[in-house]
Amino acid sequence: MTLDVAKPGRYEVVNVYGGRGLRARLADMGVYPGAEIEVLNYGNVGPVRVVSKGAVFGIGRGMAAKIIVRKLD
């Protein structure tokens, strides 16, 4: 599933579809294949709030739609 439709919980990042710039930006935030992240909110409005490496940040819906995740819980 893509991150933009993921419900709150723990996930593993499976893949990131996008150019080098997008992949590098997400990797700097700790979002890369094999990384464990936690989704904090769910809904169709606003950014997806994510915890990675102890930091909380938002990922816009367009970017989140390019991140493939697998549920861990």
C-alpha positions as CSV (number, residue, x, y, z in Angstrom):
1,M,0.0,0.0,0.0
2,T,1.1,3.6,-0.3
3,L,1.8,5.8,2.6
4,D,-1.0,8.2,1.8
5,V,-3.7,5.6,2.6
6,A,-1.9,4.0,5.6
7,K,-3.7,4.0,8.9
8,P,-1.9,4.8,12.2
9,G,0.6,2.2,13.1
10,R,4.1,0.9,12.4
11,Y,5.3,0.2,8.8
12,E,8.3,-0.8,6.9
13,V,9.2,1.2,3.8
14,V,9.3,-1.2,0.9
15,N,10.1,1.2,-2.0
16,V,10.1,4.9,-3.0
17,Y,9.1,5.7,-6.5
18,G,10.5,9.0,-7.7
19,G,13.5,10.8,-8.9
20,R,16.9,11.1,-7.2
21,G,15.9,14.4,-5.5
22,L,12.8,12.9,-3.9
23,R,14.6,9.8,-2.8
24,A,17.5,11.8,-1.3
25,R,15.1,14.2,0.5
26,L,13.1,11.3,2.0
27,A,16.3,9.4,2.9
28,D,17.5,12.5,4.9
29,M,14.3,12.2,6.9
30,G,14.9,8.5,7.5
31,V,12.3,7.3,4.9
32,Y,14.1,4.8,2.7
33,P,13.6,1.1,1.8
34,G,14.0,-1.1,4.9
35,A,13.4,1.8,7.3
36,E,10.7,1.5,10.0
37,I,8.3,4.4,10.4
38,E,5.2,5.1,12.4
39,V,2.2,6.8,11.0
40,L,0.4,9.1,13.5
41,N,-2.7,10.3,11.6
42,Y,-5.2,9.1,9.1
43,G,-7.5,11.0,6.7
44,N,-7.6,12.7,3.3
45,V,-6.8,16.2,4.5
46,G,-3.3,17.6,5.2
47,P,0.1,15.9,5.3
48,V,0.7,12.4,6.7
49,R,2.4,12.8,10.1
50,V,5.2,10.3,10.5
51,V,7.8,9.4,13.1
52,S,11.2,8.2,11.9
53,K,14.4,8.0,14.0
54,G,12.6,9.8,16.8
55,A,11.7,12.9,14.7
56,V,8.1,13.8,13.9
57,F,7.4,15.4,10.5
58,G,4.8,15.7,7.8
59,I,4.9,14.3,4.3
60,G,2.7,15.8,1.7
61,R,0.0,13.6,0.1
62,G,1.8,13.7,-3.3
63,M,5.0,12.5,-1.9
64,A,3.3,10.0,0.4
65,A,1.6,8.4,-2.7
66,K,5.1,7.5,-4.0
67,I,6.1,5.6,-0.8
68,I,5.2,1.9,-0.7
69,V,4.9,0.5,2.9
70,R,4.2,-2.8,4.6
71,K,2.3,-3.0,7.9
72,L,4.3,-4.3,10.8
73,D,1.7,-4.4,13.6
